[in-house]
Amino acid sequence: MSNDIDHSKLSIETSHRPTWCEIDLDAIKNNILQLRHMLDSKVSLFVCLKGDAISCGAIEIAKTCQENGVMGLSFGNIDTAIACRKAGIHLPMLLYPNCLPSSAETLERYKLSPTISSLEEVSLWREFVKGGLDVFLKVDTGGLRAGAFPEKSVDVAREILDAPNLSLVGVYGHAMVATSGTSSLEINSKIEKQIQLFTETLNKLDQENIEIPIKMFSSSETLLCFPEADFNTVEPGRLIMGIDFPSIPLRKRQWSPALKALKSRVVSIKRIESAVLAADVQLFTVDTNTLIGLVPFGWSDGFPKEVKTTAEVLIRGKRVSVIGPVHSEMLRLDLSQVPESMVGDEVVFLGRSGEDNISIEELADQWNTNVFGVMHAIRNSVSRVYL
Ligand SMILES: *Cc1c(COP(=O)(O)O)cnc(C)c1O
């Protein structure tokens, strides 16, 4: 191990553990503006921040949304929504079902709107809400997850209108179809039918003179394929984070990936000299003179337990491979081809190092997943640095 450590290399802004990802807020802004250009000016934009904004960090993404004309935010986790509220976000916030009506006081305090799917839920919220609460009705068009079935939706809406402490601010749906083992034609025809069911439900509500301020259905894929499902509000998540759908030919735009880099640093180096330890006590066998570098990034941080054997990372602009097994919070690199490596050197899993670059698509391939899978995998133990 070298004695010549540059200590300045070992610190980053947000954490003492030098493992971080770089999130580009200009990319988020660009994606919002792309969408604004694409959509009719009468269509509003909600942004789905579930999964901590696909690991980009909900608070910073919410701030960028608020500064760029987004109308509302939706969350799969009430705690994330509260954290955003406390950070100064004043936009309307929709919660997918993830808390109980007994938390009504908290929802009132932070102005969070729950999803209602049944008559039972209406009566529970009505019982627990002290002052007043804006709520959304969800329509289930086939996902069999949250939502009232289309034929029940009018009854539930009426029941919400009857509750003096609940205001119906919106009705939303979400296309959910099985994608494995199905042709894209079959997928599209199922989504079309779900859009039709949602449209019919809105029409019925209209016939009953039930006024619905927010009518929302499209998440990213539906939004790109079915302009007729824009209604008056759309609700993408992945597109805002710059995750593209290359197979969808409609509404093609340049989306900018928000995740620009994933990096760590070498914290320890050892050379495998001959006869240091007998081969029969070693965890695995490597050639004599192999240089092993340890990096504080492991599967509990989101690095996969299994990567392609061809997986490479960059150090000093050169490609080196990961030596398995990967551990909970660290992994090994084979630094034999970069003998000048030192403790503190930057290790690039995604992004640029010298002349070379690992793209998010290449990283996704190494990890046997797609871009969404890479982003989703990255845990909170990896610091986020905002560009
Ligand atoms: C996940 C989700 C979205 C956003 O989906 P993307 O594919 O990320 O755009 C929108 N609405 C609901 C109800 C969701 O569950």
The ligand as an SDF file (V2000), in Angstrom:
LIG
                    3D

 15 15  0  0  0  0  0  0  0  0999 V2000
  -45.6760    4.2470  -10.8260 C   0  0  0  0  0  0  0  0  0  0  0  0
  -46.8740    5.0100  -11.0880 C   0  0  0  0  0  0  0  0  0  0  0  0
  -46.8330    6.1130  -11.9700 C   0  0  0  0  0  0  0  0  0  0  0  0
  -45.5750    6.5210  -12.6970 C   0  0  0  0  0  0  0  0  0  0  0  0
  -45.1030    5.4780  -13.5080 O   0  0  0  0  0  0  0  0  0  0  0  0
  -43.8560    5.6970  -14.4910 P   0  0  0  0  0  0  0  0  0  0  0  0
  -43.8130    4.4730  -15.2890 O   0  0  0  0  0  0  0  0  0  0  0  0
  -42.6790    5.8430  -13.5850 O   0  0  0  0  0  0  0  0  0  0  0  0
  -44.1210    6.9260  -15.2580 O   0  0  0  0  0  0  0  0  0  0  0  0
  -47.9940    6.8270  -12.1480 C   0  0  0  0  0  0  0  0  0  0  0  0
  -49.1300    6.4830  -11.5170 N   0  0  0  0  0  0  0  0  0  0  0  0
  -49.2270    5.4340  -10.6750 C   0  0  0  0  0  0  0  0  0  0  0  0
  -50.5140    5.1130  -10.0290 C   0  0  0  0  0  0  0  0  0  0  0  0
  -48.0880    4.6540  -10.4310 C   0  0  0  0  0  0  0  0  0  0  0  0
  -48.1740    3.5980   -9.5920 O   0  0  0  0  0  0  0  0  0  0  0  0
  1  2  1  0
  2  3  1  0
  2 14  2  0
  3  4  1  0
  3 10  2  0
  4  5  1  0
  5  6  1  0
  6  7  2  0
  6  8  1  0
  6  9  1  0
 10 11  1  0
 11 12  2  0
 12 13  1  0
 12 14  1  0
 14 15  1  0
M  END
$$$$
